[in-house]
Amino acid sequence: MTFCYRLLILCSIVTSTLGLVYTSPQSALAQTSVTGCPTPALERFQRHKVAPRETVESIAQRYNLTPATIIAMNPSLQNGKVVVGREIQIPPYNGIVVEVPSGQTWRQIAAKYKIRPDVLFDVNGCQKNPRVVFVPEVKRSPNRPITEAPTPTPSLSKLTGYPLAEVATVALPYGWQTNPTNGQVFFHSGMDLLAAKGTPVQAIGEGTVVFASEQGTYGNLVIINHSGGLQSRYAHLDSIKVSVGQQVKKGDTVGSVGTTGTPTINQPHLHFEVRSSSSLGWTAQDPKGYLQR
Ligand SMILES: [Zn+2]
């Protein structure tokens, strides 16, 4: 079903670039997901039927987008004129749709458009090898590349705690890192805290478990949503002690340290993340500011 729908959206984008009229069924698309990843941006396009007296500008304003984005998604509007009754594509946020050239990866697309790779990965639903990606336009100051994701309002950040009973050595901090084995630069979306396999992992604050299962490179993963639009993630767990929907308090055991998934370093550690809700989904933040014992 997901695959079919994804194809449908791609088809509609491709056909619209050919100037053909194609109508896909409107679907109520949830932005939340059960995998810890947002629904891919390409699956969150809406269709808008142009009403009398509407203009590209008024439609853009209605959806909080720029006219340039609306025109980019709808080549039939290149002359700047809308046709009453015609359906146009409305993306979830400003950006462009880019086909990944053969032999290239989405990481190279991220580098080309100077967007944080983890943001591009999330926006596109954590797909491993997407052929077409949605590249969101991240707000930037003049003459500065787009490298920063939206940051939360500091007043919202009341979450502070520590995911282990003892303060641990940080084996790999958050941010741009160089992989010691192959020299490749990558973005580390969390912090690696060294701890022996089996060490209990604790919730850093009160919240609701929204994910508790195996998830690709994360291995066994627990995700907790906290108030204030914040989320904490605990990855590579050996065991999971909570289930989805469960309310947890600060200090509650959510699982134990393990080596599941694809850890970046070999020693057993907890990969810990803090994310904040933004227009682009759950965006990784430096966990340092939230860690306190
Ligand atoms: Zn890590």
Boltz pocket constraint, residues with backbone or C-beta under 6 A from the ligand:
constraints:
  - pocket:
      binder: B
      contacts: [[A, 172], [A, 188], [A, 190], [A, 191], [A, 192], [A, 264], [A, 270], [A, 271], [A, 272]]
      max_distance: 6.0
